[in-house]
Amino acid sequence: MGMDTLRAAVVVLRVAEAGSFAGAARLLGVTSAAVARLVGRFEAAHGARLFRRSTRALSLTPDGERFLAEVRGPALALAAAASRLGAPVGIAGTVRVTAAASLAPTLLGALASLLERYPALRVELALDDHIADLGGGRWDLAVRIAPRIADASVLSRRLAPLPLLTLAAPAYLARHGVPQTPDDLAQHRLIGVRLPATGRMMPWLFRAPGGTRRFQPDFALVVDGSNAMRAAAALGAGIAQAGSESTAALIASGSLVTVLDAHAPPPWAVWMLRARGPAGPALAAVMEAFVAAFRQKGK
């Protein structure tokens, strides 16, 4: 494999992973124009189109998929070998991330691949339901669940929609019946979450004529995190409300079933937040990995 082909292979690999010239440029530490020029020259030299280009996205052509399948292994192996020799390949530094605990499977999957690609990269990940201060310098990035982000002091990006579900264990519903309306919840045991940072209870939300109804139940069981809330619901302690991201496996296994689907509120979203200012290569790489992970889940 010649040097020009190797360089093109690495660039094509990064473009395919990032889904754009701009994303690949951030991963490689070069400009978008440089990435586009290299890909264009390589396509012209070999008379083959590697990417379909549109105003919204890039996708691999059949020629691009074949090329990537053949060169992916050698390109990654050579990059890994070079990094072990101390060559200036890849991305280094520490990125500190705070994220909602319920997002752990998706985020950890993205980080596992990223750390394999960049051995010199370090990531500190705190999984909790606290609201972190991005302006204090403790955290570089936050990934949170919210209906919207109103804080103009941070840069935000919406990663994915997140439907809110009301759920219970089948055994609980067999004993206590299935609620048909939100008002029926007054006759049920409900599980709530108290946010440690504020001491406030997380409200429940339901669709109502003209908007969303904010519902503050009399909770029979109060816990301090979403993981405990889901576990309690799966054990039959009562009814809970949680995002679809964190409950998919429990629903698939039959441990939880949804209720009040007709009254589900408009979806919230997963948001990625960072302080204003330039993002260094390490932070940019982590952000692109998270974007790609949620994009893949949405397919």
Buried (B, 14 or more C-beta within 10 A) or exposed (E): EEEEBBBBBBBBBBBBBBBBBBBBBBBBEBEBEBBBEBBEEBBEEEEBBBBEEEEEEBEBBEBBEEBBEEBBEEBBEBBBEEBEEEEEBBBBBEBBBBBBBBBBBBBBBBBEEBBEBBBBBEBEBBBBBBBBEBEEEEBBBBBBBBBEBEEEEBBBBBBBBBBBBBBBBEEBBEEBEBBEEBEEBEEBBBBBBBBEEEEEBBEBBBBEEEEEBEBEBEBEBEBEBBBBBBBBBBEBBBBBBBBBBBBBEBBEEEBBBBBBEEBBBEEBBBBBBBBEEEBBBBBBBBBBBBBBBBEEBEE
